[in-house]
Amino acid sequence: MKKIPYIVTLAALLLTMTSCGSSDDFTESIFDTSVPAVDQNASTAQFDQWLYDNFLKPYNVDVQYKFNFTSSDMNFQLTPSEYNRSQLLAHFIRYLFYDVYTKYAGEDFMKQYGPRIFHFIGSSGYSPTTGTEVLGTASGGVKITLYKINEMKPWSEGVTYTPSDVVTLNENYFHTMHHEFSHILHQTKSYPITFGQVTSGSYDPIDWQERDSVTTHQLGYVTHYASSANYEDFVETLSCIITDTDYRWMNRIINACTSGLKAGDKAEVLSLVDSLGIQGIDDPNAHWNNFTLYTEQKYNAETGLYEDTDRYVLDDHRLLGEPYQVVNKESTAMVAGYKYTAFRTFKSFKNDFLPWVAVDSDETVKGINAMLKKLQIATEWYTDRWGLKAFTLRKEVRQRQNNINSFLNNDVVIYDLK
């Protein structure tokens, strides 16, 4: 089957987990206390003091924003994180990460299970061999390294953070942090083996990045990287619940539905949409009620027939290339030996529930059914083992993100070098 990408892929997300999680009891400090924690003569003393008061003292967390060559990945050419942006990210980590878990899991939760080191890198870790970009790594459940700090939008008085800026924060930093922290949690209290059994035959640890988004979702995975291994699948599922936008979730759901819907799953899908807090489900202008469904058939020269029909969904018909044009009725196009039949629907998602979706009771149906099963297993484990509700954390994070400009204006201080 020829692959046609769902969106233009810039670089795949590579999130690396290397060993066991941290479950040590909270102590006064795991760091050297024989010298003063903050050098008051340093040019960065004011920010260093803030880090001590907000991270080191309450959580045993060392935020390493100054370039640490020896602990950096030597496979990449990296640059230091910019001072002011490092301060801003540290504020965001406290407000959107630590304070969220503390609110719902108690004062001691992050003290006991949180990472012990955050390492900031200014540039990205790009691999020209695989075409993937490292956004974060975790080492032994102790240290989380975050890249691309220098690409974060700077802030000063009068600057406003837009919803697009918040999406970038999630993509570059917070999806990574929730992903890696979920590794720490599942290595402390293991998750059910039934999770990996749902899609056990389609994990691909080598070429996961070659899959397009539609195919990934049709197999029952929330992201490309989730399809690399069951433990990555597990933490990606939790991280996507907490950080992904309504747009991404609705694309994911619609794509997954193209491989069929099992009887009884309609109510579960609508329940998922409600749990995610997605608004405007009946809005005719929303992208999920205005998309193109097409089938792909490859021409067989021996039989003279088009075979191997597959179904795809996309928002931008230009991905099919010229001379294909989408119209408000069924249309057919020929591109590079493939026959494409497409139509655009303007039906209401909630009332009609994508009437083109085939309902099938066959147990082999994957896609949305597999995704629903894994969401259920992951969220129940999150609650049963940790007392956390992933959709509640999502709601809390979104509320804080919607309030981010008030937070910036009232709670953020950026210190200049002395």
C-alpha positions as CSV (number, residue, x, y, z in Angstrom):
1,M,0.0,0.0,0.0
2,K,1.3,3.4,-0.9
3,K,1.6,5.7,2.0
4,I,0.2,9.2,1.8
5,P,1.0,11.4,4.8
6,Y,-1.9,12.8,6.8
7,I,0.1,15.9,7.5
8,V,3.4,17.2,6.4
9,T,5.9,15.6,8.8
10,L,8.7,17.9,9.9
11,A,10.3,15.6,12.5
12,A,9.2,12.7,14.6
13,L,9.1,12.9,18.3
14,L,11.7,10.8,20.0
15,L,11.3,10.4,23.7
16,T,13.9,8.1,25.3
17,M,13.4,6.2,28.6
18,T,16.5,4.4,29.8
19,S,16.0,2.7,33.1
20,C,14.0,2.3,36.3
21,G,11.9,5.0,38.0
22,S,12.5,6.8,41.2
23,S,10.6,5.7,44.3
24,D,13.0,6.9,47.0
25,D,11.7,8.4,50.2
26,F,11.9,12.1,50.5
27,T,15.0,13.3,52.4
28,E,16.4,16.7,53.2
29,S,18.7,16.7,50.2
30,I,20.4,14.3,47.9
31,F,22.8,17.1,46.9
32,D,26.0,18.4,48.5
33,T,25.1,20.6,51.4
34,S,28.6,21.3,52.6
35,V,28.7,24.6,50.6
36,P,26.0,27.3,50.5
37,A,23.2,26.3,48.1
38,V,23.4,29.7,46.4
39,D,26.5,31.8,45.7
40,Q,25.3,35.3,46.4
41,N,28.2,36.8,44.5
42,A,27.2,35.0,41.2
43,S,25.7,37.1,38.4
44,T,22.8,34.7,38.5
45,A,22.3,34.8,42.3
46,Q,18.7,36.1,42.2
47,F,17.4,33.3,39.9
48,D,19.5,30.7,41.7
49,Q,17.8,31.7,44.9
50,W,14.4,31.5,43.3
51,L,15.2,27.9,42.1
52,Y,16.4,27.0,45.6
53,D,13.2,28.3,47.2
54,N,10.8,26.8,44.6
55,F,12.5,23.5,43.5
56,L,15.6,22.5,45.6
57,K,14.2,23.1,49.0
58,P,10.6,21.8,48.7
59,Y,11.2,19.0,46.1
60,N,14.9,18.1,46.1
61,V,15.0,19.1,42.4
62,D,18.1,20.6,40.8
63,V,17.3,22.7,37.7
64,Q,20.5,22.8,35.6
65,Y,20.0,25.6,33.2
66,K,23.7,26.4,32.8
67,F,25.3,24.2,30.1
68,N,26.6,21.0,31.5
69,F,28.9,19.6,28.8
70,T,29.7,16.3,30.6
71,S,26.1,15.3,31.1
72,S,25.0,16.3,27.6
73,D,24.4,13.9,24.7
74,M,27.7,13.8,22.8
75,N,25.9,12.6,19.7
76,F,24.5,16.1,19.0
77,Q,26.0,19.5,18.6
78,L,24.1,21.4,21.3
79,T,24.0,25.0,22.6
80,P,23.3,26.4,26.1
81,S,19.8,27.5,27.1
82,E,19.3,31.2,27.1
83,Y,19.1,32.7,30.6
84,N,15.8,34.5,30.4
85,R,14.0,31.7,28.6
86,S,15.3,29.2,31.2
87,Q,13.7,31.3,33.9
88,L,10.4,31.4,32.1
89,L,10.4,27.6,31.6
90,A,11.2,27.0,35.2
91,H,8.1,29.1,36.2
92,F,6.0,27.2,33.8
93,I,7.2,23.8,35.1
94,R,6.3,24.9,38.6
95,Y,2.8,26.3,37.6
96,L,1.8,23.7,35.0
97,F,3.5,20.5,36.2
98,Y,4.5,20.4,39.9
99,D,1.5,22.4,41.2
100,V,-0.9,20.3,39.2
101,Y,0.2,17.0,40.6
102,T,0.6,18.4,44.1
103,K,-3.0,19.7,44.1
104,Y,-4.5,16.3,43.3
105,A,-1.9,13.9,44.8
106,G,-0.9,15.8,47.9
107,E,2.2,17.6,49.2
108,D,4.5,14.6,49.4
109,F,3.7,13.0,46.0
110,M,6.2,15.0,43.9
111,K,8.7,15.0,46.7
112,Q,8.8,11.2,46.6
113,Y,8.2,10.4,42.9
114,G,9.2,13.4,41.0
115,P,12.5,13.7,39.0
116,R,15.5,15.0,40.8
117,I,17.2,16.9,38.0
118,F,15.9,19.0,35.1
119,H,18.6,19.7,32.5
120,F,17.9,22.5,30.0
121,I,19.4,22.5,26.5
122,G,19.0,25.5,24.1
123,S,19.0,23.7,20.8
124,S,17.3,20.5,19.5
125,G,18.8,17.1,19.3
126,Y,18.3,16.2,15.7
127,S,19.3,12.9,14.1
128,P,19.9,13.2,10.3
129,T,20.1,9.4,10.2
130,T,16.5,8.7,11.3
131,G,15.0,12.2,10.7
132,T,13.9,12.3,14.3
133,E,14.2,15.1,16.7
134,V,14.8,14.5,20.4
135,L,12.6,16.7,22.6
136,G,13.4,15.1,25.9
137,T,15.1,12.2,27.6
138,A,15.0,10.6,31.0
139,S,17.8,9.0,32.8
140,G,17.0,6.4,35.5
141,G,13.8,8.2,36.6
142,V,16.1,10.8,38.1
143,K,17.0,13.3,35.4
144,I,14.8,14.8,32.6
145,T,16.6,16.7,29.8
146,L,14.6,19.2,27.8
147,Y,15.7,20.6,24.4
148,K,14.8,23.6,22.2
149,I,14.6,26.0,25.2
150,N,15.8,28.8,22.9
151,E,12.9,28.4,20.6
152,M,10.4,29.2,23.4
153,K,8.6,32.5,23.0
154,P,10.3,35.1,25.3
155,W,8.2,37.1,27.7
156,S,8.4,40.6,29.0
157,E,5.8,43.1,30.2
158,G,3.1,43.6,27.6
159,V,3.8,40.3,25.7
160,T,0.8,38.0,25.4
161,Y,0.9,34.3,25.1
162,T,-1.6,33.1,22.5
163,P,-3.3,29.6,22.3
164,S,-0.7,28.8,19.6
165,D,2.1,29.5,22.0
166,V,0.6,27.2,24.6
167,V,0.3,24.4,22.0
168,T,4.1,24.9,21.3
169,L,4.8,24.6,25.1
170,N,2.9,21.3,25.2
171,E,4.6,19.9,22.1
172,N,8.1,20.9,23.0
173,Y,8.2,20.5,26.8
174,F,5.1,19.4,28.7
175,H,4.1,16.4,26.6
176,T,7.7,15.2,27.2
177,M,7.5,15.8,30.9
178,H,4.2,14.0,31.4
179,H,5.5,11.2,29.2
180,E,8.7,10.7,31.2
181,F,7.0,11.2,34.6
182,S,4.5,8.4,33.6
183,H,7.5,6.2,33.0
184,I,8.7,6.8,36.5
185,L,5.2,6.0,37.8
186,H,4.8,2.7,35.9
187,Q,8.3,1.5,36.8
188,T,7.3,2.0,40.4
189,K,3.9,0.3,40.1
190,S,3.6,-1.8,37.0
191,Y,0.7,-1.5,34.6
192,P,-1.5,-4.4,33.5
193,I,0.0,-6.7,30.8
194,T,-3.4,-6.6,29.1
195,F,-2.6,-3.1,27.8
196,G,0.2,-4.3,25.5
197,Q,-1.9,-7.3,24.3
198,V,-4.6,-5.1,22.7
199,T,-2.3,-4.2,19.8
200,S,0.5,-6.7,20.4
201,G,1.0,-7.6,16.7
202,S,1.6,-4.1,15.3
203,Y,4.4,-2.6,17.5
204,D,7.4,-1.6,15.4
205,P,10.5,-0.5,17.4
206,I,12.5,0.1,14.3
207,D,10.5,2.0,11.7
208,W,7.7,3.5,13.7
209,Q,8.5,6.9,12.4
210,E,7.7,5.8,8.9
211,R,4.0,5.4,9.6
212,D,1.7,8.2,8.7
213,S,-0.7,9.6,11.3
214,V,-3.8,8.1,9.8
215,T,-2.4,4.6,9.7
216,T,-1.1,4.9,13.3
217,H,-4.6,5.9,14.5
218,Q,-6.2,3.2,12.5
219,L,-4.1,0.6,14.3
220,G,-5.3,2.0,17.6
221,Y,-2.3,4.2,18.7
222,V,-2.5,7.8,19.9
223,T,0.9,8.8,18.2
224,H,3.6,7.4,15.9
225,Y,5.9,6.9,18.9
226,A,3.3,5.0,20.8
227,S,3.5,2.3,18.2
228,S,7.2,1.7,18.9
229,A,6.7,-0.4,22.1
230,N,3.9,-1.2,24.6
231,Y,5.6,0.8,27.4
232,E,5.9,3.9,25.2
233,D,2.3,3.4,24.1
234,F,1.2,3.4,27.7
235,V,2.9,6.7,28.7
236,E,2.0,8.4,25.4
237,T,-1.7,7.5,26.0
238,L,-1.6,9.3,29.4
239,S,0.5,12.2,28.2
240,C,-1.9,12.8,25.2
241,I,-4.9,12.9,27.5
242,I,-3.3,15.6,29.7
243,T,-1.7,17.8,27.0
244,D,-3.2,17.3,23.5
245,T,-5.6,19.8,22.0
246,D,-9.2,19.2,21.0
247,Y,-8.1,19.4,17.4
248,R,-5.6,16.6,17.7
249,W,-8.0,14.4,19.7
250,M,-10.8,14.8,17.2
251,N,-8.4,14.0,14.3
252,R,-7.3,10.9,16.2
253,I,-10.8,9.7,16.9
254,I,-12.0,10.3,13.3
255,N,-9.0,8.5,11.8
256,A,-9.4,5.6,14.2
257,C,-13.1,5.3,13.1
258,T,-12.2,4.8,9.5
259,S,-11.3,1.1,10.1
260,G,-14.8,0.4,11.4
261,L,-16.8,0.8,14.6
262,K,-17.8,-2.1,16.8
263,A,-21.4,-2.3,18.0
264,G,-21.7,-0.4,21.2
265,D,-18.6,1.8,20.7
266,K,-20.6,4.9,19.6
267,A,-21.6,5.7,23.2
268,E,-18.0,5.1,24.4
269,V,-16.6,7.5,21.7
270,L,-19.1,10.2,22.7
271,S,-18.3,9.6,26.3
272,L,-14.5,10.0,25.5
273,V,-15.3,13.3,23.7
274,D,-17.2,14.5,26.8
275,S,-14.4,13.4,29.1
276,L,-11.8,15.3,27.1
277,G,-14.0,18.5,27.5
278,I,-14.3,19.1,23.8
279,Q,-16.7,21.8,23.1
280,G,-18.7,22.7,20.0
281,I,-19.1,19.1,18.8
282,D,-22.1,20.1,16.7
283,D,-20.5,23.1,15.2
284,P,-20.7,22.8,11.4
285,N,-17.6,24.9,10.9
286,A,-15.5,22.7,13.2
287,H,-12.9,20.7,11.3
288,W,-14.3,17.3,12.5
289,N,-17.6,18.2,10.7
290,N,-15.8,19.3,7.6
291,F,-13.3,16.8,6.3
292,T,-12.5,14.6,3.3
293,L,-12.8,10.8,3.3
294,Y,-11.1,9.0,0.5
295,T,-10.3,5.5,-0.6
296,E,-7.1,4.5,-2.2
297,Q,-6.7,1.7,-4.8
298,K,-3.5,0.7,-6.6
299,Y,-3.8,-0.4,-10.3
300,N,-2.9,-4.0,-11.0
301,A,-1.4,-4.1,-14.5
302,E,-1.9,-7.9,-14.8
303,T,-5.6,-7.9,-14.0
304,G,-6.4,-4.4,-15.2
305,L,-8.2,-3.7,-11.9
306,Y,-7.7,-1.4,-9.0
307,E,-7.1,-3.4,-5.8
308,D,-6.3,-3.1,-2.0
309,T,-8.8,-0.4,-1.0
310,D,-7.9,1.6,2.1
311,R,-9.8,4.4,3.7
312,Y,-8.2,7.7,4.9
313,V,-9.3,11.0,6.4
314,L,-7.7,14.3,5.9
315,D,-8.4,18.0,6.3
316,D,-6.2,19.4,3.5
317,H,-7.0,17.8,0.1
318,R,-3.8,19.4,-1.3
319,L,-1.8,16.5,0.2
320,L,-3.2,14.3,-2.6
321,G,-1.5,16.5,-5.1
322,E,-2.6,18.0,-8.4
323,P,-4.9,17.6,-10.4
324,Y,-7.1,16.4,-7.5
325,Q,-9.8,18.7,-6.5
326,V,-12.3,18.2,-3.6
327,V,-15.9,19.0,-4.4
328,N,-19.0,18.7,-2.3
329,K,-19.9,15.3,-3.8
330,E,-18.1,12.1,-4.6
331,S,-15.2,12.7,-6.9
332,T,-12.4,10.5,-8.4
333,A,-8.8,11.3,-9.3
334,M,-5.8,9.5,-10.6
335,V,-2.5,10.2,-9.0
336,A,0.7,8.2,-9.6
337,G,-1.0,4.9,-10.5
338,Y,-3.5,5.1,-7.7
339,K,-7.2,5.7,-8.0
340,Y,-8.7,8.0,-5.3
341,T,-12.4,8.2,-4.6
342,A,-13.3,11.0,-2.2
343,F,-16.3,12.8,-0.8
344,R,-16.6,15.6,1.8
345,T,-19.1,15.4,4.6
346,F,-20.7,18.3,6.5
347,K,-22.7,16.0,8.8
348,S,-22.9,16.7,12.5
349,F,-20.5,14.4,14.4
350,K,-22.6,14.0,17.5
351,N,-26.1,13.6,15.8
352,D,-25.1,11.5,12.8
353,F,-21.8,10.0,14.2
354,L,-20.0,9.9,10.8
355,P,-22.6,7.9,8.9
356,W,-19.9,6.5,6.6
357,V,-18.4,4.5,9.4
358,A,-19.2,0.8,9.1
359,V,-20.5,-0.9,12.3
360,D,-19.0,-4.3,12.7
361,S,-19.1,-6.8,15.7
362,D,-16.1,-8.6,14.4
363,E,-13.5,-9.0,17.2
364,T,-10.7,-8.3,14.8
365,V,-11.8,-4.7,14.3
366,K,-9.0,-2.4,15.7
367,G,-8.8,1.3,15.3
368,I,-11.1,3.1,17.7
369,N,-12.0,0.0,19.6
370,A,-8.4,-0.7,20.4
371,M,-7.8,2.9,21.4
372,L,-10.8,2.9,23.7
373,K,-9.6,-0.3,25.4
374,K,-6.2,1.1,26.0
375,L,-7.5,4.4,27.3
376,Q,-9.7,2.5,29.8
377,I,-6.8,0.3,31.0
378,A,-4.4,3.3,31.4
379,T,-6.8,5.6,33.1
380,E,-8.1,2.9,35.5
381,W,-4.5,2.1,36.5
382,Y,-3.8,5.8,37.0
383,T,-6.7,6.0,39.5
384,D,-6.4,2.6,41.2
385,R,-2.6,2.8,41.8
386,W,-2.0,6.5,42.2
387,G,-5.4,8.1,43.0
388,L,-5.0,10.3,40.0
389,K,-7.7,11.0,37.3
390,A,-6.1,11.8,34.0
391,F,-9.1,13.7,32.6
392,T,-9.2,15.8,35.8
393,L,-5.5,16.6,35.3
394,R,-6.3,17.6,31.7
395,K,-9.0,19.9,32.9
396,E,-6.8,21.5,35.5
397,V,-3.9,22.0,33.0
398,R,-6.2,23.5,30.5
399,Q,-7.7,26.0,33.0
400,R,-4.2,27.0,34.0
401,Q,-3.1,27.4,30.4
402,N,-6.2,29.6,29.7
403,N,-5.1,31.7,32.6
404,I,-1.5,31.8,31.5
405,N,-1.3,35.6,30.8
406,S,-2.6,36.5,34.2
407,F,0.0,34.1,35.7
408,L,2.8,35.8,33.6
409,N,1.7,39.3,34.7
410,N,1.3,38.5,38.4
411,D,3.6,35.7,39.3
412,V,6.6,35.7,37.0
413,V,9.8,37.7,37.7
414,I,12.6,37.5,35.1
415,Y,16.0,38.5,36.7
416,D,18.7,40.2,34.8
417,L,22.3,39.2,35.2
418,K,24.0,41.3,37.8
